Amino acid sequence: MSAEPIAARPQPGAVDPGRTPPIVDHGPRGQKVVALTFDADMTPSMLAALKSGQVKSYANLAILDILEERRVPATFFVTGMWAERYPDVLERIAAQDRNEIANHTYRHAAYKPNCYTLEQLPRTEMTADARRTFEVLAPFGGNQTHYFRFPGLCHDAAALTALAPLGVTVVDGDVVSGDPFATAAAPIVRAVLDRVQPGSIVVMHITEANAAFTDEALVPILEGLAQRGLRPVKLSELLASVP
């Protein structure tokens, strides 16, 4: 892995530190391109399930196989804990120039009250939590970014203020696949293809044990995008013309 610090590379989507982060949920609608994003969640309870043998894996390698075989660009929002648990998988992601790496917090705790069933992160720890993840991700190299995604897409003014010193761009998404809750591939495919349009940011997961059908849904999704004339691109390419 490269030891180059993250601050030494260009940061797609970065803004001036101290400014309240911009929030984007889609790119320009004028071009027939979309961004496929995959969240790599990891919480202390997920890590404990792995260590106890209760869960086999939170890294769906079949997704990477499909993306690599079809040469499809993707952006991965990675928690620091996931990177530490799966360094070999993150190295594989970083080695592909078609991929980008973004920040999904350190331990996938909520930055806003009442965000699903997620643990609540104290306000005083939010800045350090996000900064720690950038520090964990930096040595992996690849196409590092300053894009940031909140767990559960939950954020408020206090959370945004906490991130202001880090110069991030907050990325939500206008097409939420629902893959963590799916019991089959078909609902994931429908959720994506029924909502997708030019400029969409699609939210999926690479966490195999709690998003078990994402790999099975991915090929029909890619074929459906092609039928609609929609081409997957890197998130930075999709957002290049966003102010």
C-alpha positions in Angstrom: 0.0 0.0 0.0 1.1 3.5 -0.7 2.1 5.6 2.3 1.2 8.9 0.6 -1.1 10.9 2.9 -4.6 11.6 1.7 -4.0 15.4 1.9 -1.3 15.1 -0.8 -3.7 14.0 -3.5 -6.4 15.8 -5.4 -9.8 15.4 -3.7 -12.8 15.2 -6.0 -15.7 16.9 -4.3 -13.6 18.6 -1.6 -14.6 22.0 -0.4 -12.9 24.7 1.8 -12.5 23.5 5.4 -14.8 25.4 7.7 -17.6 25.7 5.2 -20.8 23.7 6.0 -20.6 20.7 3.7 -22.7 20.7 0.5 -25.1 17.8 0.2 -25.8 16.1 -3.1 -28.3 13.3 -3.9 -27.9 13.2 -7.6 -25.8 14.6 -10.5 -26.9 16.7 -13.5 -29.8 15.2 -15.3 -28.7 16.2 -18.8 -26.3 13.3 -19.5 -27.2 9.6 -19.5 -24.8 8.5 -16.8 -25.3 7.2 -13.3 -23.1 6.4 -10.3 -23.2 3.1 -8.6 -22.2 3.3 -4.9 -21.6 0.5 -2.4 -21.5 1.0 1.3 -19.1 -1.1 3.4 -20.7 -1.0 6.9 -19.1 -2.3 10.0 -20.2 -1.8 13.6 -18.8 -3.3 16.9 -21.7 -5.8 17.0 -21.0 -6.8 13.4 -17.4 -7.3 14.2 -18.3 -9.4 17.3 -20.5 -11.6 15.1 -17.6 -12.2 12.8 -15.2 -13.1 15.6 -17.7 -15.5 17.2 -18.4 -17.3 13.9 -22.0 -16.3 13.9 -21.5 -14.5 10.6 -19.2 -15.7 7.8 -18.5 -12.5 5.9 -19.4 -8.9 5.5 -17.4 -8.6 2.2 -19.3 -9.7 -0.9 -16.5 -10.6 -3.3 -18.9 -11.6 -6.0 -19.8 -7.9 -6.4 -16.2 -7.1 -7.1 -16.0 -10.1 -9.6 -18.9 -8.7 -11.5 -17.7 -5.2 -11.6 -14.2 -6.2 -12.7 -15.4 -8.7 -15.3 -17.7 -6.0 -16.9 -15.3 -3.1 -16.2 -17.9 -1.1 -14.4 -16.9 1.9 -12.4 -18.1 2.2 -8.8 -17.6 4.2 -5.7 -17.2 2.5 -2.3 -18.2 4.3 0.9 -16.0 2.5 3.5 -16.2 2.5 7.3 -12.8 2.5 9.1 -13.7 -0.7 10.9 -14.5 -2.5 7.6 -11.2 -1.3 6.1 -9.3 -2.7 9.2 -11.2 -6.0 9.0 -10.8 -6.4 5.2 -7.6 -4.7 4.2 -7.0 -7.2 1.4 -10.4 -6.5 -0.1 -9.9 -2.7 0.1 -6.5 -3.2 -1.6 -8.3 -5.0 -4.4 -10.8 -2.1 -4.7 -8.1 0.5 -4.6 -6.1 -1.3 -7.3 -8.8 -0.7 -9.9 -8.6 2.7 -11.4 -12.4 2.5 -12.2 -13.1 2.6 -8.5 -13.2 5.4 -6.0 -13.0 5.3 -2.2 -15.1 7.5 0.1 -15.8 7.8 3.9 -18.7 6.1 5.6 -17.6 6.9 9.2 -15.5 4.7 11.5 -18.0 2.5 13.2 -21.3 3.2 11.4 -22.8 5.0 14.4 -25.6 7.5 13.8 -24.7 11.2 13.6 -28.4 12.1 14.2 -30.9 10.9 16.9 -33.4 8.2 16.0 -31.6 6.9 12.9 -33.1 3.4 12.5 -31.6 1.2 15.3 -28.1 2.6 15.0 -26.0 3.5 18.0 -26.0 7.2 18.6 -22.6 8.9 18.2 -22.0 11.7 20.7 -21.8 15.2 19.0 -18.4 15.7 20.5 -17.0 12.7 18.7 -18.3 13.2 15.2 -15.4 15.2 13.8 -12.8 12.8 15.2 -14.8 9.8 14.0 -14.9 10.9 10.4 -11.3 12.1 10.5 -10.1 8.8 11.8 -11.7 7.0 8.8 -9.8 9.3 6.4 -6.6 8.3 8.2 -7.4 4.6 8.0 -8.3 4.8 4.3 -5.4 7.0 3.2 -2.6 4.3 3.0 -4.6 2.2 0.7 -4.0 4.6 -2.2 -6.2 4.4 -5.2 -8.7 7.1 -6.1 -9.2 8.6 -2.6 -12.0 11.2 -2.3 -13.4 13.5 0.3 -17.0 12.3 -0.3 -18.8 11.3 2.9 -22.0 9.4 3.5 -23.8 9.3 6.8 -25.0 6.0 8.1 -28.7 5.6 7.2 -28.4 8.8 5.2 -29.3 10.5 8.6 -28.0 14.0 9.2 -29.0 17.3 10.7 -27.5 20.8 11.1 -25.3 19.7 14.1 -23.9 16.8 12.1 -23.0 19.0 9.2 -21.4 21.5 11.4 -19.2 18.8 13.0 -17.9 17.8 9.5 -17.2 21.4 8.4 -13.5 21.2 9.4 -12.9 18.2 7.2 -13.9 19.8 3.8 -16.2 16.9 2.8 -19.0 16.7 0.3 -22.0 14.8 1.8 -23.4 12.3 -0.7 -26.9 10.8 -0.1 -28.5 9.3 -3.2 -31.8 9.4 -5.1 -32.0 5.7 -5.7 -31.9 3.6 -2.5 -31.9 -0.1 -3.4 -33.1 -1.4 0.0 -30.7 -4.3 -0.3 -30.0 -4.7 3.4 -33.7 -5.5 4.0 -34.3 -7.6 0.9 -35.1 -11.3 1.0 -34.6 -11.9 -2.7 -32.9 -10.2 -5.6 -36.0 -9.1 -7.5 -37.1 -6.4 -5.1 -33.6 -4.8 -5.3 -33.7 -4.8 -9.1 -37.1 -3.3 -9.1 -36.2 -0.6 -6.5 -33.3 0.5 -8.7 -34.7 0.3 -12.2 -38.1 1.8 -11.2 -36.4 4.9 -9.8 -33.2 5.4 -11.8 -32.8 8.3 -14.2 -30.0 10.3 -15.7 -27.7 11.6 -13.0 -28.9 9.2 -10.3 -26.7 8.0 -7.4 -27.6 4.4 -6.6 -27.1 3.2 -3.0 -26.2 -0.4 -2.5 -24.1 -2.5 -0.1 -21.1 -4.8 -0.3 -21.8 -6.2 3.2 -22.6 -9.8 2.3 -24.2 -11.1 5.5 -26.7 -8.3 5.9 -27.2 -7.6 2.1 -27.2 -11.2 0.9 -28.8 -10.6 -2.6 -26.9 -7.6 -3.9 -24.6 -9.7 -6.1 -27.5 -11.6 -7.5 -29.3 -8.3 -8.3 -26.3 -6.6 -9.8 -26.2 -8.2 -13.2 -29.9 -7.5 -13.9 -29.4 -4.0 -12.7 -26.5 -3.5 -15.1 -28.5 -5.0 -18.0 -31.5 -2.8 -17.1 -29.3 0.3 -17.1 -27.9 -0.6 -20.5 -31.3 -1.1 -21.9 -32.2 2.5 -20.7 -29.0 3.9 -22.3 -27.6 4.7 -18.9 -23.9 4.3 -18.4 -22.2 3.9 -14.9 -19.4 6.3 -14.2 -17.3 7.3 -11.2 -19.0 9.5 -8.7 -16.5 12.2 -9.3 -17.3 12.2 -13.0 -21.0 12.3 -12.3 -20.6 15.3 -10.0 -17.8 17.1 -12.0 -20.2 19.9 -13.1 -22.0 20.3 -9.8 -21.3 23.7 -8.2 
